[in-house]
Amino acid sequence: MKKALFFALALAAICIIPSCKKDPAQNKVVFGNSKGMSVTSYENSPLVEQYGHDSWGYFIDLNNDGQNDVQFHSQTIGSPGVGRYIVTELICHENIALLGDIINQQRFLHIDTVGCSIDDSIMYMYIYINHTITCNQIDETDSIVSTNEKFSLYANNAGQSFDSGNSFMSTNVTLKNRPYYYPIGEETVGNIIYQHMHDEKDDCDTFPMDEEKYIGFKIAGNDKSRLGWMKVILHHDHVELLETAIQK
């Protein structure tokens, strides 16, 4: 009986031990720590390429398999009438997911009189009213105009960590957006003309600018996933790529 019990316990231990082994992709990754990582430095490398008159950026092969995985893309958008601004995006292929989370993003409406002028020739006063749309509430009386689910990309610092149990999503991300400002109508009351303007801020996409930040990712390939990061600086007109790293 004792021999049978000993054999059963030994067999159970043999069955349990393999399940305790950790998948390498489950290990914690620390931003900026090169242990166990294949690191590629891009500092002082002229990566930015022109795609057209108003479009530039570059493609990156993160796991060195000969296929591009992400693209940093900047583009000038707008016109002389409404202004020209640079929009920067991070575009992902299907095999890569970015470290971040889904948030409920609220957009607010703030109405304010921003100025006035007098036309002496026709004895009219112009009053200018902005209808401002923003993701940061300006005044507690501002009304909510929309609430949408949105993927929020994490902007990480050196020394922070993540693992494959964190939240990831395969999606394109706007790193730097553009504002919109244009007339939406006017009304006349007596000798006063009220001119209404739509003023949409660019604060819904808030990746920090002019700071070294890490973007975490998980990439699939060869029946396994690997974790890694991109070390970047978002500038006014482009993304400066400093370093990429991926688990060995």
Secondary structure, 3 states (H helix, E strand, C coil): CHHHHHHHHHHHHHHHHHHCCCCHHHCCEECCCCCCEEEEECCCCCCCEEEECCEEEEEECCCCCCCCCEEEEEEEEEECCCEEEEEEEEEECCCEEEEEEEEEEEEEEEEEEEEEEEECCCCEEEEEEEEEEECCCCCCCCEEEEEEEEEEECCECCCCEECCCCCEECCCEEEECCCEEEEEEEEEECCEEEEEEEEECCCCCCCCCCCEEEEEEEEEECCEEEEEEEEEEECCCCEEEEEEEEEC
